[in-house]
Amino acid sequence: MASAITGSALPGAVTGAVFARSDGIPLHVEEFLAARESVPDTLADAVLSRAEQLSPGARELAGVASVLGRSFDLDLLTAITGDGPAAVDDGLRELTERFFVQPHPDRSTFDFRHALIRDALYGDLTPYRRRELHARAAAAAVSASFPAAFVSDQYERAVLPDQAFRYAMTAAFEAAAMSAHREAVELYRRAGRTAPATLPAADRAALHTALAAELAAVDDNEGAAACFETAYRLRLELDDPLAAAALVPDWVAARHLLGAGLDERAAMLRGALPLIAFRTDDPAQEVRADIHAALAAAYMLDRRLAEAIEDGEMAARSRSRTATGRCAAIWTPRWVRCSSSRAGSARAWRLLEGSIARALGWRFEGQSARGLPDARVEHVGAGRVRAGAAVADRGHRVRRARRAVQRP
């Protein structure tokens, strides 16, 4: 390979040094061989050695482009540099000819030829120069209506936390609404890192709650449980028992997946009921319905069907007027009855499937997923059923929800 690249046979000492440093990876071999006088010690050294051979304008442009990531937009790059289009065109032409970058077909977007090339150029920027370029990139991206996730990343790297927090929260909400849960986790974490010290406790509790929900959706149940607990304690400190009680069903779900037994889970759920004991308004009714539905589900998993039906009926009697509460109240007792050897009728299963369809219409992922695993059944014998396939495919949103919730 070295001979093919250079056009001649190389001394064994040179090819041996290249092999030792490159592990035979083609990109690395090319970069080490491109160094002029001696084989550099690292790939980054090899890339920077090549960069020194660029014209000053192209070298500066390469550093500016590196702050934008592996891929970068032509107009955004031009806005950051402050140079005219002609200077940017000349620099990109040289960078393309020297195999640092390559254009997309539309020639409005460019990629560094490899992420390691970009990393080497980025790592060579001085700290304050890097911050300055990130601040410019963020401001230009806002003017050009770039996605909030990109803007928040640029502001965080520029060490401008207030702006980073604001855009990270916007981007996290958008990602969660699209079921892009892993992206939402990273964005909420960025918001946590950049949150101002003066952020009100209520907003901090809401941030922990949102992050907990996304962590649960990506199966980081330990992280979810910790965030739910933090949010719960913050709500109690704020003297907001309703909001604290509302967190308990999802907190218990995370604890369940970490191995918490039925007694612990039931105690947590029943311990939340006194927090709203004297409230009869709609928000309290919704929370009460969710708690009893969670209790019914917990007992149902342990095949304690009498208790499951009792709490399911209490959820149904909650008189909740909100969509979430209706989801819990409508299907919890029906699902328990479907799984009971005393009542596995086709009518009960049809009622359950209808409840799930309504939850899907309301776009409640967790509530929809709760009913999915046993929603389609086959009858076996008199009054007995066994779990079959899930309800016909409802799309990627519900499949992800089913993985996220993993509870009845």
Buried (B, 14 or more C-beta within 10 A) or exposed (E): BBEEBEEEEBEEEBBEBBBEBBEEEEEBBBBBBBBEEEBBEEBBBBBBBBBEEBEEBBBBBBBBBBBBBBEBBBBBBBBBBEBEEEBBBBBBEBBBEBBBBEBEEEEEBBBBBBEBBBBBBBEBBEEEEBBBBBBBBBBBBBEEEBBBBBBBBBBBBBBBBEBBBBBBBBBBBBBBEEBBBEBBBBBBBBBBEBBEEEBEEEEBBBBBBBBBBBBBBBBBBEBBBBBBBBBBBBBBEBEBBBBBBBBBBBBBBBBBBEEBEBEEBBEBBBEBBEBBEEBEEBBBBBBBBBBBBBBBBBBBBEEBBEBBBBBBBBBBBBEBEBBBBBBBBBBBBBBBBBBBEEBBBEEBBEBBBEBBBBBBEEEBBBBBBBBBBBBBBEBEEEEEBEEEEBBEEBEEBBBBBBEBBBBB
